[in-house]
């Protein structure tokens, strides 16, 4: 058996290999594919296994239903004390695995991508979006900072000033604006989205695998020089913020659908 066949099934994550395309799908549509610790570990393990499986030529990362991923859950069904730091570690591992994988990884974003969902999408080599998609870094709304490498990944794509606006103001960025700013590779009409994604996957499948791998490595090495340091800084900062009063207040305000009253503590 090859590495992909050896993967342990994970609840909330669907993995399928067909004709050289490894489809990795966050399968929690009832929560717009919010990620859990097992799901993030599963994504990382799958990407790591894909690099050792000669049958895998291209990886497709997507979400079930109408969204890509809403990030780590903070709804009423989630613990008030929020996301454990272990999830940050797992997200970092997943991002590192995606960027290190010597195969093209295509993010398929048909709807919302928020929080660490943005990090997962931007860690991929191509980000294909439906016109219905949008991107949102809403961390500051609940007293947190971006994580999963978003501080580096967003800035590498759109520059410091635009990244600051997206992160500090927590504004929703529609797909067409994301394309204009350089955050995504392409935007397609919703009714044509699946067919256009298939065309991109087919083009990558037909390409020279070794040249694609070396191209990916070279561009990532040139543009993501601060990724490892960013992941470490985000972990330290986010760990402190997760333990603060403002995060608990931010979560409660979100759950109660009101404006948070932050005390800077």
C-alpha positions in Angstrom: 0.0 0.0 0.0 1.1 3.5 -0.7 1.0 6.4 1.8 -2.4 7.9 0.8 -3.9 4.4 1.3 -2.5 4.2 4.8 -4.2 7.4 6.0 -6.6 7.0 8.9 -10.1 8.3 8.1 -11.0 11.5 9.9 -14.5 12.6 10.7 -15.2 15.8 8.8 -12.5 15.3 6.1 -13.0 13.5 2.8 -10.0 12.3 0.9 -10.2 10.6 -2.5 -7.6 9.9 -5.2 -8.7 9.5 -8.8 -6.7 9.8 -12.0 -3.8 11.5 -10.3 -5.9 14.2 -8.5 -6.0 13.9 -4.8 -9.2 15.6 -3.6 -9.1 16.8 0.1 -12.4 18.2 1.2 -13.4 19.7 4.5 -16.7 18.0 5.0 -18.5 19.9 7.7 -21.1 21.9 5.6 -23.4 22.4 8.6 -20.8 24.8 10.1 -19.6 26.2 6.7 -16.7 23.7 7.2 -15.3 25.1 10.4 -12.1 23.2 11.2 -11.4 21.0 14.2 -8.2 19.7 15.6 -8.6 16.3 13.9 -9.5 18.0 10.6 -6.4 20.1 10.6 -4.2 17.2 11.6 -5.9 15.2 8.8 -5.1 17.8 6.2 -1.5 17.9 7.3 -1.1 14.2 7.3 -2.8 13.9 3.9 -0.5 16.5 2.4 2.6 14.8 3.9 1.5 11.4 2.6 0.8 12.9 -0.9 4.4 13.9 -1.2 5.4 10.3 -0.8 2.8 8.8 -3.1 3.9 8.7 -6.8 0.2 8.4 -7.9 -0.6 11.9 -6.7 0.1 14.5 -9.4 -2.1 17.4 -8.2 -4.0 18.1 -5.0 -7.4 19.8 -4.8 -8.3 21.4 -1.5 -11.9 22.4 -1.0 -14.9 22.5 1.2 -18.3 20.7 1.0 -21.5 22.6 0.4 -21.5 26.3 -0.1 -18.3 27.3 1.7 -14.6 26.7 1.7 -14.0 27.1 5.4 -15.3 29.4 8.1 -12.1 28.9 10.2 -12.1 27.6 13.8 -15.6 27.5 15.2 -16.7 30.0 17.8 -20.5 29.4 17.6 -22.7 28.6 20.6 -22.0 24.9 20.2 -18.2 25.6 20.7 -16.5 26.0 24.1 -16.7 29.6 25.5 -13.1 29.4 26.4 -12.4 29.1 22.7 -9.9 27.5 20.5 -7.1 25.5 22.2 -3.6 26.3 21.3 -3.3 22.8 19.9 -5.4 24.0 17.0 -2.9 26.7 16.2 -0.1 24.0 16.2 -2.2 21.8 13.9 -3.0 24.7 11.5 0.7 25.6 11.3 1.5 22.0 10.5 -1.1 22.0 7.7 0.1 25.2 6.2 3.7 24.0 6.3 2.7 20.7 4.7 0.8 22.5 1.9 3.7 24.8 1.0 6.3 22.1 1.3 4.4 19.5 -0.8 6.3 19.0 -4.1 3.0 18.9 -6.1 0.7 21.7 -7.2 -2.1 22.4 -4.6 -5.2 24.1 -5.9 -7.6 25.8 -3.4 -11.2 25.6 -4.7 -13.1 28.4 -3.0 -16.8 28.4 -3.9 -18.0 30.5 -1.0 -16.8 32.0 2.3 -13.2 31.6 3.4 -12.7 33.1 6.9 -10.1 33.0 9.6 -7.7 30.1 9.3 -9.7 29.1 6.2 -8.0 32.0 4.5 -4.6 30.7 5.6 -5.3 27.3 4.2 -6.5 28.7 0.9 -3.5 31.1 0.5 -1.0 28.4 1.4 -2.1 26.7 -1.8 -0.3 27.4 -5.1 -3.4 28.4 -7.1 -6.5 29.9 -5.5 -9.6 29.5 -7.7 -12.7 31.4 -6.6 -16.3 31.5 -7.5 -17.9 34.9 -8.0 -19.9 34.0 -4.8 -16.8 33.6 -2.7 -15.4 36.1 -0.2 -12.4 36.3 2.1 -12.5 37.5 5.7 -9.9 37.9 8.5 -12.3 38.6 11.4 -9.8 37.8 14.2 -9.8 41.3 15.7 -13.6 41.2 16.0 -13.1 38.7 18.8 -9.9 40.0 20.3 -7.5 37.8 18.4 -4.8 38.2 15.7 -4.5 36.3 12.4 -2.9 32.9 12.6 -2.1 29.9 10.4 0.6 32.0 8.7 -2.0 34.6 7.4 0.3 37.5 8.5 2.8 36.4 5.9 0.6 34.7 3.3 -1.8 37.6 2.9 1.0 40.2 2.8 3.0 38.2 0.3 0.0 38.1 -2.0 -1.4 41.7 -1.7 1.3 43.8 0.1 1.6 45.3 3.6 -1.0 48.1 3.3 -3.8 46.0 1.9 -3.0 43.2 4.3 -3.2 45.7 7.2 -6.6 46.9 6.1 -7.9 43.3 5.7 -6.6 42.2 9.1 -7.1 45.4 11.2 -10.6 46.3 9.9 -11.8 42.8 9.5 -13.6 43.7 6.2 -15.1 41.2 3.9 -13.2 41.0 0.6 -15.5 39.8 -2.3 -13.9 37.5 -4.8 -13.8 40.1 -7.6 -12.0 42.6 -5.3 -9.7 39.7 -4.1 -8.7 39.1 -7.8 -8.1 42.8 -8.4 -5.8 43.0 -5.4 -3.9 39.8 -6.2 -5.2 37.6 -3.4 -6.6 34.9 -5.8 -5.5 33.4 -9.1 -8.9 33.5 -10.9 -12.6 34.1 -10.4 -15.3 32.4 -12.4 -19.1 32.6 -12.7 -20.7 30.3 -10.2 -22.4 28.2 -13.0 -19.1 27.6 -14.7 -16.9 27.2 -11.6 -16.7 23.4 -11.5 -15.9 23.1 -15.2 -13.2 25.8 -15.0 -11.6 24.2 -12.0 -11.4 20.9 -13.9 -9.7 22.7 -16.7 -7.0 24.0 -14.4 -6.5 20.6 -12.8 -6.2 19.0 -16.2 -3.6 21.6 -17.3 -1.5 20.9 -14.2 -1.8 17.2 -14.7 -0.5 17.5 -18.2 2.4 19.7 -17.1 6.0 18.5 -16.4 5.9 17.3 -12.8 9.5 17.9 -11.9 9.5 21.4 -13.4 6.3 22.3 -11.6 7.7 21.1 -8.3 10.9 23.1 -8.7 9.0 26.2 -9.8 6.8 26.0 -6.7 9.8 25.6 -4.4 11.6 28.5 -6.0 8.7 30.9 -5.8 7.8 29.9 -2.2 11.5 30.2 -1.2 11.6 33.7 -2.7 8.3 35.1 -1.3 7.6 33.2 1.9 11.0 33.7 3.6 9.2 34.9 6.8 6.6 32.1 6.9 8.3 30.0 9.6 9.1 33.0 11.8 5.5 34.3 11.3 4.0 31.0 12.4 6.1 31.1 15.6 5.2 34.8 16.3 1.5 34.1 15.7 1.6 31.2 18.0 3.1 33.2 20.8 0.8 36.2 20.3 -2.4 34.1 19.8 -1.7 32.0 22.8 -1.6 35.1 25.0 -4.7 36.6 23.4 -6.6 33.3 23.8 -6.1 33.5 27.5 -7.2 37.2 27.7 -10.6 38.6 28.9 -11.1 40.3 25.5 -11.2 37.0 23.7 -13.9 35.6 26.0 -15.9 38.8 25.6 -15.5 38.7 21.8 -16.8 35.2 21.7 -19.8 36.0 23.9 -20.6 39.0 21.9 -20.4 37.0 18.7 -22.7 34.3 20.1 -25.1 37.0 21.5 -25.0 39.0 18.2 -23.9 42.2 19.8 -21.0 44.5 19.6 -18.1 43.4 21.8 -17.0 45.7 24.7 -13.3 45.2 24.9 -11.3 46.3 28.0 -7.8 45.7 26.6 -7.3 42.9 29.2 
